[in-house]
Amino acid sequence: MNLTDQKILIIGAGSGIAAQLAADLTASGAKVTVAGRSTTPAVDLTDEDSIRRLASDLGEVDHIVSVAAAHANGPVSGLDRDAVHTAFDAKVIGPLLLAKHFAPHIRPGGSILLFSGVAAWRPSPGLAVMATTNAAVATLAEALAVELAPIRVNALSPGIIDSGSWDHLDKQAFFADVAAKNPARRIGHPSDVSAAAITALTNPFITGTTLHVDGGGRLA
């Protein structure tokens, strides 16, 4: 599928992956709108009215990509209820409402791409909420693919990606450890995720599928 003049909405303006995808899609000739809580246009996935307004303002689109996330990491014993709700809003409830309000505006051949994550397949202590929301995204993509057909709906599950999210750590040591255990023997880059996302958007026979872009990390 040729992306020239395709109208694509990316939700999640603060993500390094979103920035890479927006750049690659623009280079492919697409007309890209990136929206977040502090952008113009703005959208807040915790606020259905915000989603409704964005759908009304943008009108017809070809594809929607939701990269948004909100973390509620930490031991179960210390979880904050509001943070947990926000995490589900960003990953599950918000995307469900995106589908509700944008489906009537998606042009023939269009699609929705949601972002899951490797934690769903490799849960670890302190990441119970992340594992659960990411797993829910994969199921949501399958359910929406059936209900919204012929609109295609897929999920993409990144592994450890050098997207800026790990800059608060001693990331070189962390990355070296991950790469040593990862079947691909390297860390992922935003360009890896962007390439897979474009495949999901452009292949008309992929729907109800989770694409794993984790270097085999879920198997390690």
Secondary structure, DSSP 8 states (H G I E B T S, - for coil): ---TT-EEEEE-TT-HHHHHHHHHHHHTT-EEEEEBTTSSSB--TT-HHHHHHHHHHH--EEEEEE-------S-GGG--HHHHHHHHIIIIIHHHHHHHHHGGGEEEEEEEEEE--GGGTS--TT-HHHHHHHHHHHHHHHHHHHHHTTSEEEEEEE-SB-SSTTTTS-HHHHHHHHHHHSTT-S-B-HHHHHHHHHHHHH-TT--S-EEEESTTGGG-
